[in-house]
């Protein structure tokens, strides 16, 4: 059996480059440890540049160039007989027209394979780009087709499982898996940065997109003149520079209306930065209540204006706690719990073998 890993295009400011580098090795190691040393075949794509559509996760044109090249690669693998019955296709981004193409070839060429896809976001989320298009019906119908073509649809958290089922009208049928994301590599990558001395630095580690509400963060900066408030994506930071900032930060802030996992907050947590996030989205199942503030305070810019005094007070208390000598021990324990439940590929690797 071969595991065909269909990667995301690598972008420096995203985690996609790390997935391309680490994920095939993690899958291979996990399968070998389970006594199933299956072949892992990576289906990458051509270089498409390092930029993204403003506010987006990827470039909306370049991603299709990348995916089209991948489609040709695995179509040729089918044509040449390299794809065998029982093989697995892991689409690290389920929103890929190649999912339909693989099912087409698998069924019509009578080469039964299993397809697993990871949903990062999509039309099912009203705050996502695809959920905000003028006519979202086409994207929802395509998403239903992807779901029908996949053998297993994977989501990072229960919040997204519930959102997907509700907005697409999908019943529980055993073809949806809440598995967390296969990002166990992060602990080793970020370990060197966790021992850096903390300074009065607060980070906004998210994309510059409307649903991230960076304006709230910028407004709060004026209330804490002793602290540097830094929006990471205002400059094109290399990964090492970004990780260095996480290691120096006392706190990582969020007011997001849409998140898959809020990876920036977790990266900060691994580096000893206290998370400060609204009690909504995936955050509510990921973090203990002492790291969350009431969702109503930042549900909109208008709500923020009404609750600004409360948010400033809560952020001040969180910053004071971040500098407590005992804080790092507690953050380390929270990081272990979050890693085990949400940043481990164990359930995904098990699914690949079933």
C-alpha positions in Angstrom: 0.0 0.0 0.0 1.2 3.5 -0.8 0.2 6.7 1.0 0.0 9.5 -1.5 0.4 12.8 0.3 -1.1 15.7 -1.6 0.6 18.7 0.0 -0.3 22.3 0.4 1.9 24.8 -1.5 4.7 26.1 0.8 4.4 29.7 1.9 6.9 31.2 4.3 4.4 33.1 6.4 2.1 30.1 6.8 2.6 26.6 8.3 2.3 25.1 4.8 6.0 24.9 4.2 6.5 23.1 7.5 3.8 20.6 6.6 5.6 19.8 3.3 8.9 19.3 5.1 7.7 17.4 8.2 4.4 15.7 7.5 5.6 12.9 5.1 8.3 11.9 7.7 5.8 12.0 10.6 3.5 9.7 8.6 6.3 7.3 7.7 7.5 7.2 11.3 4.0 6.6 12.7 3.3 3.8 10.2 6.7 2.1 10.9 6.0 2.3 14.6 2.7 0.6 14.0 4.4 -2.2 12.2 3.2 -1.0 8.8 6.1 0.4 6.9 4.1 1.5 3.9 5.5 3.6 1.1 4.8 7.4 1.4 4.7 9.2 -1.9 4.6 13.0 -1.9 2.7 14.8 -4.6 4.0 18.3 -4.5 3.7 21.0 -7.1 5.7 23.7 -8.9 7.0 26.9 -7.2 4.2 29.5 -7.3 5.8 32.4 -5.5 5.7 33.4 -1.9 2.8 35.9 -1.9 -0.8 35.5 -0.9 -4.0 37.3 -1.8 -4.4 40.1 0.7 -6.0 38.8 3.9 -6.1 35.3 2.6 -4.4 32.1 3.7 -3.0 31.5 0.2 -3.0 33.1 -3.3 -6.3 32.3 -4.9 -4.8 32.0 -8.4 -1.5 30.5 -7.6 -3.1 27.7 -5.5 -5.0 26.5 -8.6 -1.8 26.5 -10.6 -0.2 24.3 -7.9 -3.2 22.0 -7.5 -3.5 21.6 -11.3 0.1 20.4 -11.5 -0.6 18.0 -8.7 -3.7 16.7 -10.5 -1.6 16.0 -13.6 1.0 14.1 -11.4 -1.5 11.7 -9.8 -3.5 11.3 -13.0 -0.2 10.1 -14.7 0.3 7.8 -11.7 -3.1 6.2 -12.4 -2.4 6.0 -16.1 1.0 4.4 -15.6 -0.3 1.9 -13.1 1.6 3.3 -10.1 -1.6 3.6 -8.1 -2.7 0.2 -6.8 -6.0 -1.0 -5.3 -6.0 -0.2 -1.5 -3.7 2.9 -1.8 -4.5 5.9 0.3 -4.7 9.6 -0.9 -4.3 12.1 1.9 -5.3 15.6 0.7 -3.8 17.9 3.2 -6.2 20.5 1.9 -9.6 18.9 1.3 -10.7 21.9 -0.8 -9.0 20.5 -3.8 -10.7 19.7 -7.2 -8.3 16.7 -7.4 -10.5 14.9 -4.8 -13.2 14.6 -7.5 -10.6 13.6 -10.2 -9.2 10.8 -8.0 -12.7 9.4 -7.3 -13.5 9.6 -11.0 -10.3 7.7 -11.9 -10.7 5.3 -9.0 -14.2 4.3 -9.9 -14.0 4.3 -13.7 -10.6 2.6 -13.9 -11.7 0.2 -11.2 -8.7 0.9 -8.9 -10.3 1.3 -5.5 -8.5 3.7 -3.3 -9.3 5.5 0.0 -9.4 9.3 0.1 -8.9 11.3 3.3 -9.1 15.1 3.3 -8.3 17.8 5.9 -10.7 20.7 6.0 -9.0 23.9 7.1 -12.0 26.1 6.4 -14.5 26.5 3.6 -18.0 27.6 2.6 -19.5 26.0 5.7 -17.9 28.8 7.8 -19.7 32.1 7.2 -16.7 34.1 8.3 -14.3 32.3 5.8 -13.6 33.8 2.4 -15.6 31.1 0.7 -18.5 31.7 3.0 -18.5 35.4 2.2 -18.6 35.2 -1.6 -21.7 37.0 -3.1 -23.3 33.7 -4.1 -22.0 31.0 -1.8 -24.3 28.3 -3.3 -21.8 27.1 -5.8 -19.1 26.7 -3.1 -21.4 24.9 -0.8 -22.4 22.5 -3.6 -18.8 21.9 -4.5 -18.1 21.3 -0.8 -20.8 18.7 -0.7 -19.3 17.0 -3.7 -15.9 16.9 -2.0 -17.5 15.4 1.1 -19.3 12.8 -1.0 -16.0 11.8 -2.9 -13.9 11.5 0.3 -14.0 8.4 2.4 -13.1 10.5 5.5 -13.4 14.2 6.1 -11.1 15.4 8.9 -11.4 18.4 11.1 -9.2 19.9 13.8 -11.9 20.5 16.4 -15.4 19.6 17.4 -16.5 23.2 16.7 -15.7 22.8 13.0 -17.3 19.4 12.8 -20.5 20.8 14.2 -20.3 23.9 11.9 -19.8 21.7 8.9 -22.6 19.3 9.6 -25.0 22.2 10.5 -24.4 24.4 7.5 -24.2 21.6 4.9 -27.0 19.6 6.4 -24.8 16.5 6.9 -25.9 13.8 9.3 -23.5 11.7 11.4 -22.5 8.7 9.3 -19.0 7.8 10.5 -17.2 9.6 7.6 -16.2 12.6 9.7 -13.3 12.5 12.1 -12.2 15.1 14.6 -8.5 14.4 14.7 -6.5 17.5 15.5 -3.8 18.6 13.1 -0.5 16.6 12.6 1.8 19.3 13.9 3.8 17.4 16.6 7.0 18.8 14.9 6.3 22.2 16.4 7.4 21.3 19.9 10.9 20.4 18.7 11.0 23.4 16.3 10.1 25.9 18.9 11.9 24.5 21.9 15.0 26.7 21.4 12.9 29.8 21.6 11.0 29.0 24.8 14.0 29.8 27.0 14.4 33.4 25.8 13.9 36.2 28.4 10.4 37.7 28.3 9.9 41.4 27.6 6.9 43.7 27.5 5.8 42.5 24.1 2.3 41.6 23.0 1.8 39.9 19.6 -0.9 39.7 17.1 0.2 36.5 15.3 -2.7 36.2 12.8 -3.3 37.1 9.1 -4.3 40.6 8.3 -7.9 39.7 7.4 -11.2 41.3 8.4 -12.3 38.3 10.5 -9.1 38.6 12.7 -10.1 42.2 13.8 -6.7 43.7 14.0 -8.2 47.1 14.6 -9.1 46.0 18.1 -5.6 45.0 18.8 -4.2 48.3 17.5 -6.7 50.3 19.6 -5.8 48.4 22.8 -2.1 49.3 22.3 -2.8 52.9 23.3 -4.0 51.7 26.7 -0.6 50.0 27.5 2.1 52.5 26.7 4.7 50.4 28.6 4.2 47.5 26.1 5.1 47.0 22.5 2.1 45.8 20.5 3.4 44.0 17.4 1.3 42.9 14.4 3.6 40.1 13.1 2.3 40.1 9.5 2.8 43.8 8.9 6.4 42.8 7.9 7.6 39.8 5.9 9.2 37.9 8.7 11.2 34.8 8.1 10.1 31.9 10.2 13.1 32.2 12.5 12.4 35.9 13.1 8.7 35.2 13.8 9.7 32.4 16.2 12.1 34.7 17.9 9.3 37.2 18.6 7.2 34.5 20.1 10.0 33.6 22.4 10.2 37.2 23.7 6.5 37.9 23.9 4.6 37.9 27.2 1.2 37.4 25.6 -0.4 36.4 22.2 -3.7 38.1 21.5 -6.8 37.1 19.5 -10.1 38.7 18.7 -10.8 36.3 15.8 -14.2 35.7 14.4 -12.8 32.7 12.3 -10.1 30.2 13.2 -9.3 26.6 12.4 -7.0 26.2 15.4 -5.5 29.5 16.1 -2.0 28.1 15.5 -0.3 31.4 16.3 -1.6 31.3 19.9 -0.4 27.7 20.2 3.0 28.5 18.8 3.2 31.4 21.3 2.2 29.0 24.1 5.0 26.6 23.2 7.4 29.6 23.5 5.9 30.7 26.9 3.6 33.4 25.7 0.3 33.5 27.5 -2.7 33.1 25.2 -5.5 35.7 25.5 -8.5 34.8 23.3 -12.3 35.1 23.1 -14.4 32.3 24.5 -15.7 31.2 21.1 -14.7 29.1 18.0 -12.2 26.4 18.7 -10.6 28.4 21.6 -13.4 27.3 23.9 -12.5 23.6 23.7 -8.8 24.2 23.6 -7.9 26.5 26.5 -8.9 26.7 30.2 -11.2 29.5 31.0 -8.5 31.7 32.7 -7.0 32.3 29.2 -10.3 33.4 27.7 -12.4 36.5 27.9 -16.2 36.8 27.2 -16.9 36.4 23.5 -19.4 39.3 23.5 -16.6 41.8 24.2 -15.2 41.4 20.6 -18.1 40.1 18.5 -17.9 43.2 16.5 -16.2 46.6 16.5 -19.3 48.1 18.0 -19.4 45.4 20.8 -15.7 46.2 21.5 -16.5 49.9 22.0 -19.2 49.0 24.5 -16.9 46.6 26.4 -13.5 48.2 25.9 -13.1 49.1 29.6 -13.8 45.4 30.6 -11.4 44.1 28.0 -8.6 46.5 29.0 -9.0 45.4 32.6 -8.9 41.7 31.7 -5.9 42.2 29.4 -4.1 44.1 32.2 -4.7 41.3 34.6 -3.5 38.8 32.0 -0.3 40.7 31.4 0.4 40.9 35.1 -0.1 37.1 35.3 2.2 36.6 32.3 5.1 37.9 34.3 4.4 35.8 37.4 7.4 33.5 38.1 5.1 30.5 38.3 3.4 31.2 35.0 5.8 29.3 32.8 5.2 26.0 34.7 1.4 26.3 34.2 1.8 27.3 30.6 4.0 24.2 30.0 1.3 22.0 31.4 -1.4 23.7 29.3 0.8 23.3 26.2 1.1 19.5 26.8 -2.6 19.1 27.1 -3.4 21.2 24.0 -0.7 19.3 22.0 -2.1 15.9 22.9 -5.6 16.8 22.0 -5.2 19.2 19.0 -1.7 19.2 17.6 -1.1 15.5 17.2 -1.5 13.4 14.1 -2.1 10.1 16.0 -5.8 9.7 15.0 -5.0 10.7 11.4 -2.3 8.1 11.1 -4.6 5.4 12.5 -7.2 6.4 10.0 -4.7 6.0 7.2 -4.2 2.3 8.1 -7.9 1.4 8.4 
